[in-house]
Amino acid sequence: MTNVQDEILSLLENLAAAEYYHEFLRENGTKDFLFIRPSGNPIDADGFKKMTLCGDVIDNYSEIIDIEKLVFLSDTSAMCVFIMRENFEYKGIKNDDVAIYTSILKKIKNQWMFSFIHRSSGEVDMSLWNRLKQSMKKGI
């Protein structure tokens, strides 16, 4: 891995390890940061903070499972697709999800930051991702 890839991997791992996502995203998100929830509804960093602190969401743990795609669009922008396992409660309903995240990252003042994140539902069929990887290796 290159140093730039290591920087982005570190950012992703720190997101997963963050005790308070809203604080992490305020410190590591652009001023115009936008998060698209599985419902399709957008939320900015302030809204994410309100949602996290209102008591509806109780986060237990998160971990990066894999990085499926990392494409550098320029020296200061990248697109990343990653898989994360999350265990949390939402309005009293326990979730143990594997979700796909698509993110746009921007390098601002020599720091990689999240500009955009879209989270899929937590019902990912990993066999489809594994099949895709196999077909890509075969050149299909």
C-alpha positions in Angstrom: 0.0 0.0 0.0 1.1 3.5 -0.7 1.2 6.1 2.0 -1.9 7.7 0.7 -3.8 4.4 0.8 -2.5 4.0 4.4 -3.8 7.4 5.3 -7.3 6.6 4.0 -7.3 3.1 5.6 -6.4 4.8 8.9 -9.3 7.3 8.5 -11.7 4.4 7.9 -10.4 2.4 10.8 -10.7 5.5 13.1 -14.3 6.0 11.9 -15.1 2.4 12.9 -13.3 2.8 16.2 -14.8 6.2 17.1 -16.7 6.2 20.3 -18.8 9.1 19.1 -19.3 9.2 15.3 -20.7 12.7 15.4 -17.6 14.1 17.0 -15.3 12.1 14.6 -17.3 13.3 11.6 -17.2 16.9 12.8 -13.4 16.7 13.1 -12.9 14.6 9.9 -15.6 15.8 7.7 -15.7 18.7 5.3 -17.8 21.7 6.1 -20.4 20.5 3.5 -20.3 16.9 4.7 -23.4 14.9 3.9 -24.5 11.4 5.1 -27.2 9.5 3.3 -28.9 7.0 5.6 -30.2 3.6 4.5 -33.7 5.2 4.3 -32.3 7.4 1.6 -32.7 10.5 3.8 -29.8 13.0 4.0 -28.3 14.3 7.2 -25.5 16.8 7.7 -23.0 16.7 10.6 -25.2 18.7 12.9 -28.2 16.5 12.2 -26.1 13.4 12.7 -25.1 14.8 16.1 -28.7 15.4 17.1 -29.7 12.0 15.9 -26.9 10.3 17.9 -27.5 12.2 21.1 -31.3 12.0 21.2 -31.1 8.5 22.7 -32.6 6.6 19.7 -29.2 5.2 18.7 -26.9 3.2 21.0 -23.7 2.2 19.3 -22.0 -0.9 20.6 -19.2 -1.6 18.1 -18.1 -1.2 14.5 -15.3 -2.8 12.4 -14.1 -2.5 8.9 -14.4 -5.8 7.2 -13.0 -5.0 3.8 -12.3 -2.2 1.3 -13.9 -3.2 -1.9 -12.7 -0.2 -4.1 -10.5 2.8 -3.6 -10.2 5.1 -6.6 -8.3 8.3 -6.7 -10.1 10.9 -8.7 -7.3 13.4 -8.4 -4.5 14.2 -5.9 -7.1 15.6 -3.6 -10.2 13.5 -4.0 -11.0 9.8 -3.8 -14.0 7.4 -3.9 -14.0 4.5 -1.5 -16.4 1.6 -1.1 -16.0 -0.3 2.1 -17.8 -2.9 4.2 -18.4 -2.4 7.9 -20.0 -4.6 10.5 -22.0 -2.6 13.1 -23.7 -3.7 16.3 -26.1 -1.1 17.6 -29.6 -0.4 18.8 -32.0 1.9 17.0 -35.2 2.9 19.0 -34.8 -0.3 21.1 -34.3 -2.6 18.1 -31.0 -4.5 18.2 -29.1 -4.6 14.9 -26.0 -6.6 14.0 -25.5 -5.3 10.4 -23.0 -5.7 7.6 -23.4 -2.6 5.5 -21.8 -1.3 2.4 -20.5 2.3 2.5 -19.7 4.5 -0.4 -17.7 7.6 0.4 -16.1 10.6 -1.3 -13.0 11.8 0.4 -11.3 15.2 -0.1 -7.8 16.1 1.0 -7.9 19.5 2.6 -4.9 21.2 4.1 -3.0 17.9 3.8 -5.7 15.9 5.7 -8.1 13.3 4.1 -11.7 14.1 5.1 -15.1 12.7 4.5 -17.2 14.8 2.2 -20.0 12.3 1.5 -21.0 8.9 2.9 -23.9 6.7 1.8 -24.7 3.6 3.9 -26.7 0.7 2.5 -29.2 -1.3 4.6 -27.6 -3.8 6.9 -28.7 -6.8 4.8 -25.8 -7.2 2.5 -25.4 -10.5 0.7 -21.6 -11.1 1.0 -21.8 -14.1 -1.4 -22.6 -11.6 -4.2 -19.5 -9.5 -3.3 -17.4 -12.7 -3.2 -18.7 -13.8 -6.6 -17.9 -10.3 -8.0 -14.4 -10.6 -6.8 -14.0 -14.0 -8.3 -15.3 -12.9 -11.7 -13.0 -9.9 -11.7 -10.0 -12.1 -11.0 -11.0 -14.3 -14.0 -11.5 -11.2 -16.2 -15.1 -11.9 -16.8 
